[in-house]
Amino acid sequence: QAQLVESGGGSVQAGGSLRVSCVASGSTFRTNSYMAWFRQAPGKEREGVAAIQTEPHRSLTYYDDSLKGRFTISRDGSKNTVHLEMNNLKPGDAGVYYCAAGNAVWRSRLLVADAYTYWGQGTRVTVSS
């Protein structure tokens, strides 16, 4: 069982930046393990933002095409921590950001919510115009 705890959400004006982080504990990552960020705005479905491999010495990243260039996912393997750096934030980026982790995630499903087994409680991001 993995436990995921997010932090770093908050309020920012449009054009600003935020970094959210997720610390994972209690699990051993195996082949094709990934951690990912999803977000959910009020009244909308949860959508994938970015994913990153969690195997030692592997760091493949994958992004939603519409967010490339503004969002960057990274990890600190020694601390089992994944970060999401968000720049030039827009009001449409607001929502609850969730961290997810899973083993044996197929690359074709890296931004699909039900491909992940473990979820954090979410951290809220508010972007004012």
Residue pairs with C-beta under 8 A, 6 or more apart in sequence:
1 26
1 27
1 118
2 24
2 25
2 26
2 27
2 101
2 117
2 118
3 24
3 25
3 26
3 27
3 118
4 22
4 23
4 24
4 99
4 100
4 101
4 118
4 119
4 120
5 22
5 23
5 25
5 99
5 120
5 121
6 20
6 21
6 22
6 97
6 98
6 99
6 120
6 121
6 122
6 123
7 20
7 21
7 22
7 23
7 123
8 18
8 19
8 20
8 21
8 123
9 18
9 20
9 96
9 97
9 123
9 124
9 125
10 18
10 124
10 125
10 126
11 125
11 126
11 127
11 128
12 18
12 89
12 125
12 126
12 127
12 128
13 127
13 128
13 129
14 89
14 90
14 91
14 127
14 128
14 129
15 88
15 89
16 89
16 127
17 85
17 86
17 87
17 88
17 89
18 86
18 89
18 125
19 83
19 84
19 85
19 86
20 37
20 83
20 84
20 86
20 97
20 123
20 125
21 81
21 82
21 83
21 84
22 35
22 37
22 81
22 82
22 83
22 99
22 120
23 79
23 80
23 81
24 35
24 54
24 80
24 81
24 82
24 99
24 101
24 118
25 80
27 101
27 118
29 54
29 55
29 101
29 103
30 55
30 103
30 104
31 55
31 103
31 104
32 55
32 103
32 104
32 105
32 106
33 53
33 54
33 55
33 101
33 102
33 103
33 104
33 105
34 51
34 52
34 53
34 54
34 101
34 102
34 105
34 110
34 116
35 51
35 52
35 54
35 75
35 82
35 99
35 100
35 101
36 48
36 49
36 50
36 51
36 52
36 73
36 99
36 100
36 101
36 102
36 110
36 111
36 116
37 48
37 49
37 50
37 51
37 73
37 82
37 84
37 97
37 98
37 99
37 100
38 46
38 47
38 48
38 49
38 97
38 98
38 100
38 111
38 113
39 46
39 47
39 49
39 93
39 95
39 96
39 97
39 98
39 125
40 46
40 47
40 95
40 96
40 98
40 122
41 92
41 94
41 95
42 95
44 95
46 98
46 113
47 64
47 111
48 64
48 110
48 111
48 112
48 113
49 63
49 64
49 67
49 71
49 73
49 84
49 97
49 111
50 61
50 62
50 63
50 64
50 67
50 71
50 72
50 73
50 84
50 111
51 61
51 62
51 73
51 105
51 110
51 111
52 59
52 60
52 61
52 62
52 73
52 74
52 75
52 82
53 59
53 60
53 61
54 75
54 77
54 82
54 101
56 77
59 75
61 73
62 107
62 110
62 111
63 71
63 73
64 111
70 86
70 87
70 88
70 89
71 84
71 85
71 86
71 87
72 84
72 85
72 87
73 82
73 83
73 84
73 85
74 82
74 83
74 85
75 81
75 82
75 83
76 82
76 83
82 99
84 97
86 93
86 125
89 125
89 127
90 127
91 127
91 128
91 129
92 127
93 125
93 127
94 125
94 126
94 127
95 124
95 125
96 122
96 123
96 124
96 125
97 122
97 123
97 124
97 125
98 119
98 120
98 121
98 122
99 119
99 120
100 113
100 116
100 118
100 119
100 120
101 116
101 117
101 118
102 115
102 116
102 117
102 118
103 117
105 115
105 116
106 115
109 115
